[in-house]
């Protein structure tokens, strides 16, 4: 509870104590000479009124001054003044006091729901220790860190920017970013991200990004802009309140004037009009619906998922089809050579050496796996410089080294170049065929292990209501089918180029659009795409909801995505779908309940069957109940 909230709570309690003392004295007629005097009674009741309601009166008067009067403060101010005018002093104070109780609950609930998100602000490093060439260490602002700087990170300090460990070994606490409670082991050669906390050992880290491009800056940018992207339900409530408030004020004026002109009972109808104003106050909707979505985003954040706006959380609740990339998303993305099948008269090492020459200094995972396999067999090799190299899209690589043309790629590449080859048979491996100067050398089988949690994640998605799971991959059909069967996916599309993936997603979106014909916008089925690579960015942008892997994902993928999984655990997706559906359910409950109660008591109030106390329940009581219902989202704890 903040200092301001404590201060406001004290005012409310003081006002309620004074109010109930006055109410008891008034109703028991202990001091009739005071309470029967209308002027003295008014002065006494104004004391608790201003103790708790001065801020509301100030806001209402400022709204009138700025020509923007039609808000909740104005409605409360006019309604309570009307109650005082009609002699209902105790009811005027009750309306103001209990309205402030509702406002305090709102403030407290918003503060609680913000907590899991604002905790992220603590991940910002305050300084960076940079080791200079002479061995001295200078403490500077993280913004001043340059790529290539060596940072000295002591135990308990935050990592200022993304980088690679060059010295030391430690445990890294990533809880604030990924929600992962168990620290990760980190040693020389490992990459670390900014915002994490170093454990027990001292580390030296070479900066690979500037602070503004580091993970911590990206996360804070996402958090700061999330509240700007409102859900369809929130936008409806905002538009509803903008139109609704002037209408009820006009209706209250008509209710006060027209019947009074006919009956002459001005005080009766002014009182009913004031009751009507209190009942019609839209704060239950204006407060509780955004609070539901804010709580949902907070719950997702506590589970290691950043949702870039409540509009995307609402879309997550209607996910029908989940489409995923394979490499690095459903699989580990750590390629290893599992076998080498040389042609007759060729050794395995010759096949690997030729492929390594062609791959040169490529950073592609398959290229790295081939060079690693060669080093394990014959040690590190000095590879000749490439005089010519060409990437043949969808086929493989053509390179010229030491005057010899080397081809590394799929069977289609061998066929395109007219080279006879022996087809390898391994359903689960990626196969690279190698040829040199028109002569077939052999095949290299490379495996990429399926993530251990991937199958469970797919099963949980099905339980969460996802009807169809689809995998898109540029790999061979046999590999795609093998992975798809292992994970229990519904559809697999293999041997796709980047543009083919976009076309497949477009086709799936068209199918959903056809199924959604005749359905209301709020019940339309949606498609999500999960990816991690640069080539996934166009598909992430095209999908209804783009989901990126935050830890291993490329900057382009994270930038294009609407939802970011900070620790790459696919089980976060069904968790987020469940949170999203609960959020929408709670928001809908609040809307239906608030409108039903208000409409009922509005009718009773206009007919004279409901007084100011019923109006207090219709306004404050309903608001508090809706807020308490929204606060259930804050009980959503980490599930993985």
N, C-alpha and C positions, 0 to 999 in steps of 0.2 A: 504494500500500500504506500503510495507516494505521500509526501508532506502535504501537498494540496488536498489530496483525498482525505487525509486525517483531519485537516482543518475544516473541510466542508462537512465531514461527518460530525464533528463536534458542534458545529452550528445547527445542524439538523436535530441532533439530540437535545441541545439546549432549547431550540424552538418547540420541539414536541413536549418537553417537560413543562415549559411555561404554558403551552396550549392546553394540555390535559388538566393542569391545575385550574386554569380559567374555566375550562369546560365543566369540570366538577362543581366549581363554585357557582357557575351560571345555572346549571341544571338542577342543583340541589337547593337553590334560592337561599344560600347562606348569607349573601350580601345583596339583598334585593334592591337597596337604595342605590347601589352602584350599577348593577347589570340591567336594571329597569330604566336607567338613564342612558338613552341611545348614544349620546356624545361620549360619556365616560366608557361605556362598553366598547365603542369603536376604538377609542384611544388604547384601551387595554389589549384588545385583539390585534391592533397594529404592531404591538411589540414583537410577538412571535412571528408575525407576518414578515416584518422587515429583517428579523434575525436570519431567517432562512431564505427569504425571497428577494432580498435587495438586488442580487446579481441578475435575477430574472427581470425585475422592473427596469434595471439599467439597460439590459439588452433590448427590451421592448422599446424603450424610449429612443435608443440609438438607431434601431430599425426604422422607427417612424421618421427620425431626423434624416436618415440616409435614403428615405423613400423605398425601403425594403422591409415593410412591416409584417408581411404575412408569413410568420414562422411560429414555432411552438411557444416561444416566449411571449409573443404578442397575444396569442390565443389565451394563455394562462393569465396574463395581465388584465385583459379586457373582461374575462370571465370572473375573476376575483373582485375586480372593481365593481362589476355589476352585482355580485353577491353582497358586497358591502352596502351598495346603494339600496338594495332591497331589504336591508336589515339582517341578512343571514351572515353575521360576522364569523361565527364559528366554522361555518361551511367554507367561507372564503379562505380562512387560514388553513383548514384541512386540505383544500385543493392545492394550495401553494406548497405546504409542507410535504405532502405525499408526492407531488410532482417532483420535488427536489430529491425525495428518496429514490424515485425512479431514475432521475438523472445521475445520482451517485452510483446506483447499480450499473448504469451504462458505463460510466467512467471506469469503475472497478473492473467490469467485464472486458472492456476494450484493453485496459492495461494488462490483464491476465493473458488475453489472446495474443497480444503483441509480444509477450515475453519470449516465446520460442523463436520469434523472428528477430527481435532486437538483441537477443543474445549473440547473434551473428556480428553485431557491431563491435563486440569485444575481441574479435579475431584480428582486427586491424593492428599491425605492428606499429609501435611508437617510434622505433629507431632501428638502425642497422649498423653492425660493427664490421667495417671494411678493413681487410688486411692490406697494407700498402707494400710496395716493393722492398722497402728497407726493413720489413718485419713489424713495423708499428701498426697499431690498430686504431682507427679513427671512427668515432661514433657520428653518424650522419642521419639525415632524414631519409626514410625509405624511397621517397621520390627522387633522391639524388643518386641512387644506385644505378650503375651502368652495366650493360651486358658484358660479362667477362670478369667483373669484380669478384674477388674471393671474400666471402662473408664468414665471419667467425660467430658461431651460434653456441652460446653457453647453455648448460642445463636449465630448463625452465623458461627459456626465451622463445619468442615467436619467430618463425621463419619469415623474413621480410618479403622475399620475392621467390618465384619459382626457380629452381636450379638443380644442379647435380652435385652429389656429395663427392668431394675429392679427398677428404681425410676424416677418419673417425667412424664410430659405430654407435648407434643409440636406438631407443624406442621413440617413435613419433606418435604423439597424441593427435588424432584427426577428428575427434568427437564433434568439435564445433562446426566442422565443414560437412562431414559425411554422416554424422550420427552414430559412427562406429565406436563402441565403448572400449574395445580392446586395442591397445596401442600397436602400431605396426613396426616391425623390425626394419631398420634402414642401415645400409653400409655403403662403402665406396662404390660408385658407379650407379647407385640408385637415384632416381629423380624424386624430389620433394617439392611440395607446393606451399605457397605462402599461406599464412594464417594458422598453420599447424604449430604445435608446441613441442620443442625438443625435450626429450626425457632426461636420462642420467648422464650421457656422455657428451663431450664437446665435439662439435662438427665443424668442418669447413665446407662451404657450399659455393660452387661457381655459379654466378647469376646467369640464367639463360633468358630471362625476360626483364623488362623494366617494370616498375611497380604498377603503372597504369594498365599494363597488359597482363599482369599476374592474376592468378585465380582469385585471390581475396578481393581485388578491385572489381573483377567481373561479377562475383557473387553480390557484393554490396550494390552494384549497379542494378542487378536483377531485383534485389529486395526493394530498392528505392522506387523502382518503376512499377512494381507489381500492383500497388494500390490504385494506379492510374487506369488500369485495364479492368473495367467493371463487368460483371456478369450481366447477361440478358435480364435476369430477375432484378438485379440492383438497378439497372437502368430503367426498368419498368416502374419500380418503386419511386425513383427520383422524379420521373415524369408525372407519375400519379400524384405525388405530394404537391408538385408545382401547380397542378390544375385543381386538385382536391381542396386545398386550403382556402383559396379565394371563394370557391363555391360554397363551402360550409359557413364562411363569414357572411356572405350575402344571404344564405338561408337563415342564419341566426338573426340578422337584421329584419328580414321579412317576418320571421316568427315573433319578434318583439313588437313590430309596428302594426301589421295588418290586424291580428286578432284584438290588439289593444284598441284600435280605432273602432272596432265593432262592439266590443264588450265594455270598454272603458277601464278594464282592469290592467293598468300599465305594470304595476309591480309584479303581478302574477306572471305575465308574459315575458317581462324582462328577465325574471328569475329563470323561466323555462329556456329562454334564449341563451342565458349564461350556462345553464346545465348542458344545453345542446353543444356549445362551444367546447366545454371541457371534454365531453364524450368524443367529439369529432377530432380531437388532437391526434395527428398521425404518428406521434413519436414511437409507438409500439412497432410500427412497420419501418419507419425511417432508421430506427436504432437496430432492431433485432436482425433484419435481413442482411445488411452489410456485416454485422457482427458474426453471423453464421459463416459467411464466406471467409472473413478474416481468420476466424477460428480454424476453418478448414485448411487454409494456407499455412497457418501455424502448426497444425497437426502434421501436415505433410513435411514441413521443414524439420520437425522433431524426428521424423523418420528418414531423414537424409535425402529429401526430394525438394527441389526448388521449383515452385510453380510461378510463372512470370505474371500471372494475373488471375483474378477470380473468374474471368470469362473462360480461361482454359480449364480451370477446376470444374466449372459447370459442364464443359464439353467432355471432360474425362468421365463424368457420371453417365454419359450416353455412349460410351465406346462399345461398338459392336464388332469391329474388325481390327485386329492388331497385326500390322505388317512389320517384319524385321529384316534387317541385314544379317548376314551370317558371321563373317570374320570380325572378331573383336566385340561382337554383340552377343551372339549365341555361343560363340566359341572363344577360346582364350586369346587368340590372335598371336600366340607364341608358336611359330612354325618350327618343326624339327624334321631333319632328314631321317626317315624311318628305314629306307632301303635304297640301294643303287643297283640297277639291273643293266650291266654293260652288254654291248653287242659282242659277237664272237671276235676274239683277238684283241679286245680292249679291256683294260683294267678299270676297277671302280674309281681309283684315284684319278685316272685320266679323264673320266667322265666329269668328276667333280671339278678338276682343274680347268677344263674347257669352259664349264658353266660359270665358274668363278671369274675367269677372264672376261667373259661376256658381260657379266653383271657389274664388273668394275667396282665403283664406289657407290652403287645404288643403295638407297636406304630402305628399299622395299623389304618387308619381312621375309619373303621367300629368298631374296638375294642374300640377306643376312644369314639365313639358316644354311644356305649352301656354303658360304664362306666359313661359317662356324664348323660345319661338318668336315671341311677340308683341313682346317687348322687342327682339329682333334686327331686327324689321321696322320698328317705329315708335318704339322707345325705351321707357323705363320709363313705365308708365301709372298714374295715380292711380285705383284701382278703387273704385267706390261700395260703401258698406257693405251687407251683406245684411240684409234685414228678415225673411227666412224661408228656411230651407234644410232639405232632407230627403234623407237617403241612402236610395235605393230598392234594397234588397238584391238583387243579381243583375241589376239593370236599369241603374242609373246614378244621376244626381243631379238633384234639382229645387230650384231656388233662385228667390228673388224679389229683384231689384235694381232700384232706381229705379221700383218699382211694376210691373215687367214680370216675368212668369214665364219662366224660362229652363230648358230641359231639355237635359242632356248625358248621353248614354249609348248603349246598344245599340239595334239595330233593334227589339228587343222592347219597349223603352221607347216608341219612336215609335208602334208598333202599339197598345200599351196606352192611349196618350193619343189615339188616332185621328188621328194626323198622317201625312199622305202624305209619303213620303220616297223619294229615289233611292238604291237600294242600291249601295254602292261595291264594287268587285271587286279585292281585293288579299289573296291567300291568306296572306301573311306578316305583315300589319300588324294591329294592334289599331285598330278603327275606332270613333270617337266621333261620333255624330250630334248635331247642335245645332239646337234650335228655340227661338224666342222669341215669346211671346204667341200660341201656336198656329200659328205660321208656320215652316215648315222653312227653315233657313238654309244648311245644308251639312254636309259630313263632314270630320273631321280624321283623317288616317292617321298612326298612331304606331308606330314600330318599336322593337323591343328585340333587339339583336344576340345571337346564340348565342355562348356562351363558346368561345374558340378551342380549349381543351383538352377540351371536353365530348365530342366525337365519339370522340377517342382514349380518353377515360376509359371510355366505354361499351364500346368494343372490348376494352379491357384487362379490364373486368369479365367479359365473356364468356369470355375466355381464362382468367380466374381461377376459372371454374366457375359463374358466375351464369347461370341458365337463362333467366330472364325479366326484362326491364327495362320498367317501366311509368311513364308520366307522367300526373300529375293537374294540371289547370289550370282556373282560372275563366275563362280567355280563350275566344274564339270557337273553334268546331271547326276552321275553316279554318286559323287560326293554329296551333292545337295540332297538327294533322295535318302542317302545313308543317315545324314544328320537329321533330316526331317522325321524319319521313322524312329530314330532314337529319342527324339523330343516329343513325339506325338502331335506333330503339326498337321493342319488340315490340307494346306496346299503348298507346293514348292515350285518355284520358277528359277531355273538355273541357266548358266551361260549367258548372263545378261550384261550388256554394256551399261554405263551410267545412264545414258538416255533411255535405254530399255526399261530401267527401274522406274523412271518417271512415267513412262507410258503404261506400265503395269499398274502403278498407283492410280493414274488417271482412269484406267478401265475399272478398277475396283471402286473408285469414287462414283463413277457413272452408274455402276450396279446399285450402290447404296442410294444414290439419288433417285433411281427408278423405284426402289423399295420404299423410299420416303414419300413418294407422291401421295397426296391426300392426307398426310399426317401433319399435325400441328408442329410448329418449330421446336417446341419444348420436348417433343417425344421423338424427334428425328434421330436415326442411327448415325454414328460417327466413326471415322477411321483414324487410327493412330499409327505412326511409323516410328520405329526405334532404329537409330543409327549412331555411328561414332566417327565416321571418316569424312574427309573433305568432299568426296564424291557423293556423300549422303545429304549434303546441305540442300540441294535443289528439291529432293524428295521430302525432307523434313519441313521445308517451307510450304510445299504443296499439300501435305496431309492436313486434315482437320486439327490434329494435335501432333506436333513433332516432339519426340522424346529423345534426348541425347544422353550419352554416357559421359558424365562430367569428369571422372578421374582419368580415363584413357582417351576420351574423345578429343577430336581436334577443335581448335578455337572456332573454325567456321561452322562446325556442326552445332556447337553449344550456342553460338550466336543465332543460328537459324532456328533452333528448337524453341518450343513453348514450355517444355518441362525438362529439367535437368536432374539426372540421378547421380548424386555426388560420389558414390562408392562403386558404381557399375554393377550393383546387385539387382538382377532382373526381378527379384521378388518384391522390390519396392513398387513395381508397376501395379500389381493387383492390390497392394496395400493402399496406394494412392486412389485407385478406382473406388475402393470401398469407402475411403474417407470422402471422396467427391460425392458419392451417392448419398452418404449420410448427411453431408452438408446441404445438398439440394432438398433432401427430405425434411430436414429441420426448418429450412427457410420456407418451404411450402406449408408446413404445419403452422408456422407463425403467421403467415399471410391469411390462411383460412380462419384460424382461431380469432385473430385480431379483428378481421372484417366482420365475422359472424357476430361476435359480442357487441361490437360498436353499432352495427346496423340494428340489432335487436333493441339495445338501450337507447339509441337515437330515437327510434319510433316511440318507445315508452316515455322518453323524456319529453318529446313534443306533445304527447297526449296528456302529460301531467302525472303519469304513473311512476316515473323514476325521478328522484331528486338528485341533489348535488352529491350525496354519498354514493349513489349508484354511478354517477358520472366519474367520481374519483376511481372507482373500481374499473370502469370501462377504459379509463385513460391510464392511470398509474398501475393499477392491478394487472391489467392486460400487458402493459409494457414490461413490468417486472417478471411476469410469468414467461413472456417471450424471450426476455434476456436470459433467464435461468435455463430455458430450453436451449438457447444458442450456446450457452456455456458448456453444454455437454460435449461440444467438439473439443474442449480443452482437456477432457479426460482421455482423449485418444493418445495413448502412450506408444512408445517405440515397440514394434512387434517383431523385429528381426534382430 
